[in-house]
């Protein structure tokens, strides 16, 4: 199984400042035949279902604010929230869908400083 | 509008069985793979199982293989998870989720609200 490791486990950021979350996979999730990284990012708030933010490592899901961006390739990925808003307080998960079982990182809790 | 509504959760004794359902609407159900993902109390997300759009292909996490069975009824736009030989560590909120594609390497773009399964004596 591919192991996904996020860092940090939690971070506190001031409103309007940048939040950066790292995700590393134990093996590459880049499929060479189409040059796509099978990596997604989800936002999860208490009492709500997870929400897809980013797929193919950097493609923003429809309706997701452009302050959310994803980058990286192979085994190293980053989710950036460029200007943190109060409604961004949540746990964020990366997920690989390159192989079954799909696996998630342990989650990163984002709070307001 | 895509809607996914889970049901069937509840309290069950260790060794017991439960069947979860997920009623889908707002999209062509048979055209998309469907998954179950769970979250144990205070823990992260854990993928459980996936079924292809036709229902002919299924995959399971090792933790549930041989005990859980995923299935779907495309005539009823409903996804199921039959859970047998339940253990305390199966206690979790179970989410159904729609895949971006019919089969293969896709992530999930819509999720239900979840249903709580508690395994305890």
Interface residues (C-beta under 8 A of the other chain):
Chain A: X31 X38 X40 X42 X44 X48 X49 X50 X51 X52 X55 X61 X91 X93 X95 X97 X98 X99 X100 X101 X102 X103 X104 X105 X106 X107
Chain B: X35 X37 X44 X45 X46 X47 X50 X59 X61 X62 X95 X100 X105 X106 X107 X108 X109 X110 X111 X112 X113 X114
